[in-house]
Amino acid sequence: MQNRAILAVLTGAAFFAAACSGATSKPAAGIDGLPDLDMNAVLAHTRVLSSDEFGGRAPGTRGEELTVAYLVDQFKKIGLKPGNTDGTYVQRVPLVGITPTPAPLVLRKGGRQQTLKWKDDVVAWTKHVADVASLEQSELVFVGYGVVAPEYNWDDYKGLDVKGKTLVMLINDPPVPDPSDPSKLDPKTFGGKAMTYYGRWTYKYEMAAQKGAAGALIIHETEPAAYPFSVVQNKTGEQFDLVTPDKNMGRASIEGWITLEQGKSLLKLAGRDFEALKKQAATREFRPVPLGVTASMSIHNTLRTIDSQNVVGKLEGSDPMLKDEYVIYTAHWDHLGTGPEGIFHGAEDNAVGTAGLVELARAFTKLPAPPKRSILFLSVTAEEQGLLGSEYYAVTPIYPLAKTLADINMDGLNVHGRTRDLTLIGYGASDLDDYTRDAAREQGRVIRPDAEPEKGSFYRSDHFSFAKQGVPALDPDLGIDFVGQPAGYGQKVIDDYTAHRYHQPSDLVTADWDLSGAREDLKVFLAVGDRVADAATFPVWKPGNEFKAARDAMLRK
Ligand SMILES: [Zn+2]
């Protein structure tokens, strides 16, 4: 407490000096000198956005209309300028919505047949913009983890032609033991315990498409996937994609997941043992295994194209030379809509982050002077459909990415009270992490690296769309060291959320929400964006980071 009090005095003096020195040479204000966040307003926005009336905020529904209108109204009231150069507060995002008709997956070997029930056993879809997509007696090939990673000298395909075949794959990175301590994973291969992009389901389907496969089925396992099969089962309704010129015909006809139980019996039907194959798949010597089993499935689709919307407001920078450069804050407004299970309210995911974005914008307008560079507040659509709104922005930006210093993303906020720490997913990736560390330190708090890097969280929200293109991106998450709570409490609330509320209708505002920790976190995000927007130099990726090459190439142009 003492340290904090001293800091407050110092930063108060620094703040006073800043306020008196004129806008052109505004020194960074200490974090306590920054405007406070109105957490009652955050809670109020969250309640509105997660209400029954908003219907779970699915793209293309009345929930989208209500949400977009609400956010535009808030941005106007706050005094933000239209974020789009066409004078509006929205960026249209063309999407195709594909709703599959339930269908079984039929496996055959000789005279034997095994039928997997839709949703109970198999969740599948097509990205093809077509009325029907089918597998007709397509041969199954087990390809281990389905990874081709030259930098790790790893190739699960070993040159096998899998055109027209249906791939059966495991989820996550190949778990390669550390040669010096086989009880651990090798930190030099696929990031050790951390999940790389090779472990993500999206990667596996992308690689299947590159290989010309007809189908791609992932065997679900709760721990390596980082979520239970019930989360996969929520993908049986309408799914969206960006509309590509080839109508996504370059993708495998059918992509999907099967349960672990069905995966095991599929391999048994092929005369193989799941555990034995899984063990082989964790080695470089693994070779794909044709299973002698065929797959048949026919998915009929209902198609519609919609223009969904990113909502975007701008706080113009105060420096005439620098105001055409941008710091972006993102938070996805969309969630899963309404299904047979009920309304997916998505209070934590991500009504609360969207609410935080709105109040961050308001706090920025209360600074003594706006930052030198402009700040963009971007609430993106279709995150739940595969980061589509942010991908659309990052590929079709309103302002050049070469003039975009950073993306700071909020997906969920801490609703459980104050923490002594703040988690940064992928800690050490860029200078943004140092800014965050310094701002948190001024609150007497510390940065914690991701406690569960095996979940691959860095690839699972909208900052990744920016990182993929090369823009330094920050992915903060709630801390786990809670003030006034016993050790282990933080992990307990995270596990409880994953098991009982994540992507379920029960993700609601409850009476026990405590936003005092989120208030401190938001203030850190405010400080980081403000300081980056005033800094003499652009933040950069750290040497060796996987996104650095893309940024360097972009800035050389
Ligand atoms: Zn989310």
Boltz pocket constraint, residues with backbone or C-beta under 6 A from the ligand:
constraints:
  - pocket:
      binder: B
      contacts: [[A, 332], [A, 334], [A, 348], [A, 349], [A, 350], [A, 383], [A, 411], [A, 412], [A, 460], [A, 461]]
      max_distance: 6.0
